[in-house]
Amino acid sequence: MDYQAKGTLVLGYLKHLENTGISTRVQETIAPEARWIFDRPPSISDWVAGETLDALVTAAHEIDGPTGVRRMVSESLNGPVSRFLRPLGESLMRLFGASPHTLLSRVETINAPLFRGLSYRYTRIDDRCCSVEVTYPRQPKQAALLAWDEAFSMIVQGPAGRRPVVDCERGTANAWVFTMRW
């Protein structure tokens, strides 16, 4: 079974594509089996197949490049998704603090409302560095790595006060390891 993403994330991506004027070009580029997402967008609470999300991110990458994918993720996480996740994030910060280590060690809890079928492994390296391994049920698409890079950067940037350095390397066949330094 493939992983799934919550409709609110997909809707944020679609809104960004529309706002930047590249929605039609992405729709023409996206894999045919995923074009339905433009004609029948999911509701915020629907679960969308990971292959559809990957096709959307891959097509956006082909049209708008790495910076465009990062901007799409950032705007979605700061817009529709933040309204969805903010209560959880604020509760975690009140209970456990707001350090990058505190937040990233709970990435599975933070991402639970947005993703099903992915697993995460946090490793503390030192006071200003850690890694998170993201494991998919299948080989992840290259463009998805840009999305994770941006998401992890946003998580760390808040409490650290500056954008971290994020390195990515292959873990197992279905996993990528993101190492963050701040």
C-alpha positions, 0 to 999 in steps of 0.5 A, spaced: 500 500 500 502 506 498 502 512 503 497 517 503 497 525 504 491 529 507 487 533 502 489 540 506 496 539 503 494 538 496 489 544 496 495 548 499 499 546 493 493 547 488 492 554 491 499 556 490 500 553 483 493 557 481 496 563 484 503 563 481 499 562 474 502 555 472 497 551 474 495 550 467 502 548 465 502 543 471 496 540 469 498 539 462 505 536 465 502 531 470 502 524 469 495 522 466 492 518 472 493 524 476 490 529 472 483 528 476 486 532 482 485 539 478 478 537 476 475 534 482 480 537 488 479 533 494 476 536 501 481 538 506 479 531 510 480 526 504 486 522 504 490 522 497 494 517 494 502 518 495 503 517 487 498 523 486 501 527 490 508 525 488 506 526 480 503 533 482 510 535 486 514 532 480 510 536 475 511 542 479 518 541 479 519 540 472 515 547 470 518 551 476 524 548 478 527 547 485 525 554 488 518 553 486 517 547 489 520 549 496 516 556 495 509 551 494 511 547 500 512 553 504 506 557 502 502 551 503 505 549 510 504 557 512 497 557 509 492 552 509 496 546 513 498 551 518 490 552 520 490 545 520 496 543 524 497 549 529 493 547 535 498 540 535 504 544 534 502 549 539 500 544 544 507 540 543 511 546 544 507 548 551 508 541 553 515 539 551 519 546 549 520 549 542 527 547 540 529 544 534 531 537 537 524 537 541 520 538 535 524 534 530 524 528 535 516 528 535 516 529 527 511 522 527 506 526 531 507 532 527 506 529 521 500 524 523 495 529 521 498 530 514 501 523 512 499 515 513 504 510 511 511 513 512 515 512 518 520 517 521 527 515 525 530 521 529 537 521 531 540 526 535 547 528 533 549 534 537 546 540 541 546 543 534 545 537 529 540 531 528 537 527 522 531 524 521 530 518 516 523 518 512 521 511 510 516 510 504 513 504 502 516 504 495 522 508 492 520 516 493 520 521 488 526 525 487 522 532 487 519 529 494 526 530 497 525 538 496 519 538 499 521 535 505 528 539 505 523 545 505 518 542 511 524 540 515 528 547 514 521 551 516 521 546 523 528 548 525 528 555 523 522 557 527 526 555 534 533 556 531 531 563 529 535 562 522 535 557 516 538 551 517 543 547 513 540 541 510 543 535 507 540 529 504 542 522 503 540 515 501 538 511 507 535 504 505 532 503 498 526 506 500 528 512 505 532 518 505 536 521 511 535 529 512 541 531 517 540 538 519 545 543 522 543 550 525 
